[in-house]
Amino acid sequence: MFSADLLKNKRVLITGGGTGIGRSLAERFLQLSASVYICGRRREVIEQTAKELSASTGGSCEAFPCDVRYDDDVEQVIEQIWTKGPLDILVNNAAGNFLAKTETLSSHAFDAVIGIVLKGTINMTMSCGRRWLAANHPAVVLNISTTYAENGSAYVVPSAVAKAGVLALTRSLAVEWGGRRIRFVAIAPGAIRTEGAFSRLLPTDAMEKALLEHNPLHRLGSLEEISNLAAFLVSEQAGYINGEMVYMDGGEMLAGSSAFTLLGRNVPDAAWERLKPKKK
């Protein structure tokens, strides 16, 4: 269903685009003829990713170092991009998360996750949105949410709080800006194997096995699957979808509680020490 020119002449920015889901989305959008910009905090990572993806796809991928938590950083990057023309698609993918007993978390732990996930999404959306609205330029915002954005989840509470805010932003602006040609959509991914997420959230084979047993399809999602879903949602083929969050989790939420709630209940006290975020 994906023609090679599905995203031709579309200019796309993906936050957290250097690794994992963000990198996979960038690669797929390039394959579908989009011009892609990626941003992230680690300059060497995003620049290497942009170089590799440009070479492998033959497309145009540019990297911009940016910490989405800070609106000054965001404004600087968006202004640089806009000098070459307006964006057409924004993907808010940058995120942070860790499995932890909530009572052990400091305010800094909450700030770190909420800053990246919620404040970062707000910063990017507002910076692009003001420009789109002023120019009456049509656009699409895709927010990468989570399966527990609506119902919450134990043991990943900062992420649950932040993602709930992202979902509220998605639905609110879909109504407020939809009539001004800016469309909002979201994806709630289940467990997808990425190096960063798995090292922090599912560090043991036993935890992964429990997750698979809980999932009705008894498997993980793939980067290819979420990239194809994202490509459809940001394309004109999905032009009448606005304000929706699409679950891509194998039916995990329908099977019961958040996987992290289930997993966290069975983590021995000694194991929590190994799961603590490492200080940088």
BELGI-V794940 format. One record per residue. N is the residue number from 1. RES is the residue in one small letter. PHI is phi in whole degrees, -180 to 180 (NA if undefined). PSI is psi in whole degrees, -180 to 180 (* if undefined). Layout:
n=N res=RES phi=PHI psi=PSI
n=N res=RES phi=PHI psi=PSI
This chain:
n=1 res=m phi=NA psi=-10
n=2 res=f phi=-101 psi=106
n=3 res=s phi=-77 psi=154
n=4 res=a phi=-64 psi=-20
n=5 res=d phi=-107 psi=22
n=6 res=l phi=-54 psi=-40
n=7 res=l phi=-114 psi=27
n=8 res=k phi=-60 psi=137
n=9 res=n phi=69 psi=11
n=10 res=k phi=-96 psi=135
n=11 res=r phi=-109 psi=123
n=12 res=v phi=-123 psi=136
n=13 res=l phi=-114 psi=130
n=14 res=i phi=-120 psi=119
n=15 res=t phi=-81 psi=150
n=16 res=g phi=60 psi=39
n=17 res=g phi=-88 psi=3
n=18 res=g phi=-82 psi=-25
n=19 res=t phi=-142 psi=171
n=20 res=g phi=56 psi=-135
n=21 res=i phi=-61 psi=-42
n=22 res=g phi=-59 psi=-44
n=23 res=r phi=-64 psi=-42
n=24 res=s phi=-63 psi=-42
n=25 res=l phi=-63 psi=-43
n=26 res=a phi=-59 psi=-45
n=27 res=e phi=-62 psi=-45
n=28 res=r phi=-66 psi=-41
n=29 res=f phi=-65 psi=-37
n=30 res=l phi=-64 psi=-41
n=31 res=q phi=-62 psi=-26
n=32 res=l phi=-99 psi=20
n=33 res=s phi=80 psi=14
n=34 res=a phi=-78 psi=157
n=35 res=s phi=-94 psi=129
n=36 res=v phi=-121 psi=137
n=37 res=y phi=-118 psi=139
n=38 res=i phi=-124 psi=149
n=39 res=c phi=-137 psi=157
n=40 res=g phi=-175 psi=170
n=41 res=r phi=-76 psi=-29
n=42 res=r phi=-97 psi=104
n=43 res=r phi=-55 psi=-47
n=44 res=e phi=-64 psi=-34
n=45 res=v phi=-70 psi=-50
n=46 res=i phi=-70 psi=-34
n=47 res=e phi=-68 psi=-39
n=48 res=q phi=-66 psi=-42
n=49 res=t phi=-61 psi=-46
n=50 res=a phi=-61 psi=-41
n=51 res=k phi=-64 psi=-46
n=52 res=e phi=-66 psi=-43
n=53 res=l phi=-71 psi=-37
n=54 res=s phi=-62 psi=-42
n=55 res=a phi=-70 psi=-41
n=56 res=s phi=-78 psi=-27
n=57 res=t phi=-105 psi=-18
n=58 res=g phi=76 psi=9
n=59 res=g phi=-98 psi=-172
n=60 res=s phi=-109 psi=113
n=61 res=c phi=-128 psi=122
n=62 res=e phi=-118 psi=147
n=63 res=a phi=-113 psi=141
n=64 res=f phi=-134 psi=116
n=65 res=p phi=-62 psi=134
n=66 res=c phi=-164 psi=137
n=67 res=d phi=-104 psi=106
n=68 res=v phi=-65 psi=-13
n=69 res=r phi=-67 psi=-21
n=70 res=y phi=-114 psi=120
n=71 res=d phi=-65 psi=-27
n=72 res=d phi=-65 psi=-42
n=73 res=d phi=-61 psi=-45
n=74 res=v phi=-63 psi=-47
n=75 res=e phi=-60 psi=-40
n=76 res=q phi=-64 psi=-44
n=77 res=v phi=-68 psi=-46
n=78 res=i phi=-63 psi=-38
n=79 res=e phi=-64 psi=-40
n=80 res=q phi=-62 psi=-45
n=81 res=i phi=-65 psi=-43
n=82 res=w phi=-67 psi=-20
n=83 res=t phi=-64 psi=-22
n=84 res=k phi=-98 psi=-3
n=85 res=g phi=130 psi=159
n=86 res=p phi=-72 psi=149
n=87 res=l phi=-70 psi=157
n=88 res=d phi=-112 psi=-25
n=89 res=i phi=-140 psi=133
n=90 res=l phi=-119 psi=129
n=91 res=v phi=-115 psi=112
n=92 res=n phi=-89 psi=99
n=93 res=n phi=-118 psi=-22
n=94 res=a phi=-56 psi=135
n=95 res=a phi=-154 psi=166
n=96 res=g phi=-146 psi=145
n=97 res=n phi=-164 psi=157
n=98 res=f phi=-162 psi=152
n=99 res=l phi=-88 psi=125
n=100 res=a phi=-162 psi=153
n=101 res=k phi=-70 psi=127
n=102 res=t phi=-61 psi=-35
n=103 res=e phi=-68 psi=-14
n=104 res=t phi=-90 psi=-7
n=105 res=l phi=-83 psi=140
n=106 res=s phi=-86 psi=169
n=107 res=s phi=-63 psi=-29
n=108 res=h phi=-67 psi=-34
n=109 res=a phi=-64 psi=-43
n=110 res=f phi=-64 psi=-45
n=111 res=d phi=-59 psi=-40
n=112 res=a phi=-63 psi=-47
n=113 res=v phi=-74 psi=-48
n=114 res=i phi=-64 psi=-35
n=115 res=g phi=-62 psi=-46
n=116 res=i phi=-73 psi=-52
n=117 res=v phi=-73 psi=-55
n=118 res=l phi=-88 psi=-54
n=119 res=k phi=-64 psi=-38
n=120 res=g phi=-63 psi=-42
n=121 res=t phi=-65 psi=-42
n=122 res=i phi=-63 psi=-47
n=123 res=n phi=-58 psi=-49
n=124 res=m phi=-66 psi=-44
n=125 res=t phi=-64 psi=-43
n=126 res=m phi=-70 psi=-39
n=127 res=s phi=-63 psi=-45
n=128 res=c phi=-73 psi=-42
n=129 res=g phi=-60 psi=-43
n=130 res=r phi=-60 psi=-40
n=131 res=r phi=-69 psi=-43
n=132 res=w phi=-61 psi=-47
n=133 res=l phi=-65 psi=-40
n=134 res=a phi=-64 psi=-33
n=135 res=a phi=-99 psi=1
n=136 res=n phi=53 psi=45
n=137 res=h phi=-98 psi=125
n=138 res=p phi=-69 psi=146
n=139 res=a phi=-160 psi=167
n=140 res=v phi=-131 psi=136
n=141 res=v phi=-115 psi=123
n=142 res=l phi=-110 psi=120
n=143 res=n phi=-105 psi=129
n=144 res=i phi=-86 psi=108
n=145 res=s phi=-101 psi=-140
n=146 res=t phi=-160 psi=161
n=147 res=t phi=-66 psi=-21
n=148 res=y phi=-103 psi=17
n=149 res=a phi=-64 psi=-33
n=150 res=e phi=-88 psi=-39
n=151 res=n phi=-105 psi=-8
n=152 res=g phi=78 psi=172
n=153 res=s phi=-160 psi=136
n=154 res=a phi=-68 psi=156
n=155 res=y phi=71 psi=-5
n=156 res=v phi=-137 psi=45
n=157 res=v phi=-63 psi=-43
n=158 res=p phi=-58 psi=-41
n=159 res=s phi=-66 psi=-42
n=160 res=a phi=-61 psi=-43
n=161 res=v phi=-62 psi=-47
n=162 res=a phi=-67 psi=-45
n=163 res=k phi=-68 psi=-32
n=164 res=a phi=-62 psi=-40
n=165 res=g phi=-65 psi=-40
n=166 res=v phi=-63 psi=-42
n=167 res=l phi=-65 psi=-41
n=168 res=a phi=-63 psi=-40
n=169 res=l phi=-63 psi=-44
n=170 res=t phi=-58 psi=-50
n=171 res=r phi=-72 psi=-36
n=172 res=s phi=-68 psi=-48
n=173 res=l phi=-75 psi=-23
n=174 res=a phi=-59 psi=-37
n=175 res=v phi=-80 psi=-46
n=176 res=e phi=-71 psi=-39
n=177 res=w phi=-106 psi=-7
n=178 res=g phi=-58 psi=-41
n=179 res=g phi=-71 psi=-8
n=180 res=r phi=-110 psi=23
n=181 res=r phi=74 psi=26
n=182 res=i phi=-118 psi=116
n=183 res=r phi=-103 psi=142
n=184 res=f phi=-122 psi=134
n=185 res=v phi=-141 psi=162
n=186 res=a phi=-144 psi=154
n=187 res=i phi=-120 psi=135
n=188 res=a phi=-108 psi=93
n=189 res=p phi=-77 psi=144
n=190 res=g phi=-82 psi=-153
n=191 res=a phi=-72 psi=120
n=192 res=i phi=-125 psi=130
n=193 res=r phi=-71 psi=111
n=194 res=t phi=-134 psi=149
n=195 res=e phi=-59 psi=-47
n=196 res=g phi=-67 psi=-48
n=197 res=a phi=-64 psi=-42
n=198 res=f phi=-70 psi=-34
n=199 res=s phi=-67 psi=-30
n=200 res=r phi=-93 psi=-37
n=201 res=l phi=-105 psi=-28
n=202 res=l phi=-133 psi=68
n=203 res=p phi=-77 psi=-10
n=204 res=t phi=-123 psi=154
n=205 res=d phi=-63 psi=-36
n=206 res=a phi=-63 psi=-39
n=207 res=m phi=-69 psi=-39
n=208 res=e phi=-65 psi=-41
n=209 res=k phi=-61 psi=-43
n=210 res=a phi=-63 psi=-39
n=211 res=l phi=-63 psi=-45
n=212 res=l phi=-66 psi=-37
n=213 res=e phi=-66 psi=-32
n=214 res=h phi=-73 psi=-30
n=215 res=n phi=-79 psi=130
n=216 res=p phi=-58 psi=-30
n=217 res=l phi=-89 psi=-8
n=218 res=h phi=55 psi=38
n=219 res=r phi=-154 psi=169
n=220 res=l phi=-91 psi=159
n=221 res=g phi=-79 psi=163
n=222 res=s phi=-113 psi=156
n=223 res=l phi=-62 psi=-35
n=224 res=e phi=-62 psi=-42
n=225 res=e phi=-65 psi=-45
n=226 res=i phi=-71 psi=-32
n=227 res=s phi=-68 psi=-39
n=228 res=n phi=-68 psi=-41
n=229 res=l phi=-62 psi=-44
n=230 res=a phi=-62 psi=-43
n=231 res=a phi=-61 psi=-42
n=232 res=f phi=-63 psi=-47
n=233 res=l phi=-65 psi=-33
n=234 res=v phi=-87 psi=-9
n=235 res=s phi=-83 psi=167
n=236 res=e phi=-70 psi=-15
n=237 res=q phi=-64 psi=-23
n=238 res=a phi=-108 psi=29
n=239 res=g phi=-63 psi=-17
n=240 res=y phi=-103 psi=8
n=241 res=i phi=-96 psi=117
n=242 res=n phi=-145 psi=128
n=243 res=g phi=82 psi=10
n=244 res=e phi=-99 psi=146
n=245 res=m phi=-112 psi=120
n=246 res=v phi=-95 psi=122
n=247 res=y phi=-79 psi=130
n=248 res=m phi=-130 psi=78
n=249 res=d phi=-138 psi=13
n=250 res=g phi=69 psi=12
n=251 res=g phi=90 psi=14
n=252 res=e phi=-56 psi=-47
n=253 res=m phi=-66 psi=-33
n=254 res=l phi=-68 psi=-24
n=255 res=a phi=-81 psi=-9
n=256 res=g phi=142 psi=-146
n=257 res=s phi=-67 psi=165
n=258 res=s phi=-53 psi=140
n=259 res=a phi=-58 psi=-35
n=260 res=f phi=-69 psi=-34
n=261 res=t phi=-63 psi=-46
n=262 res=l phi=-65 psi=-44
n=263 res=l phi=-67 psi=-43
n=264 res=g phi=-62 psi=-32
n=265 res=r phi=-64 psi=-24
n=266 res=n phi=-106 psi=9
n=267 res=v phi=-84 psi=122
n=268 res=p phi=-63 psi=152
n=269 res=d phi=-55 psi=-41
n=270 res=a phi=-64 psi=-30
n=271 res=a phi=-73 psi=-25
n=272 res=w phi=-61 psi=-31
n=273 res=e phi=-62 psi=-38
n=274 res=r phi=-72 psi=-23
n=275 res=l phi=-89 psi=-7
n=276 res=k phi=-61 psi=138
n=277 res=p phi=-58 psi=137
n=278 res=k phi=-78 psi=135
n=279 res=k phi=-74 psi=138
n=280 res=k phi=-99 psi=*
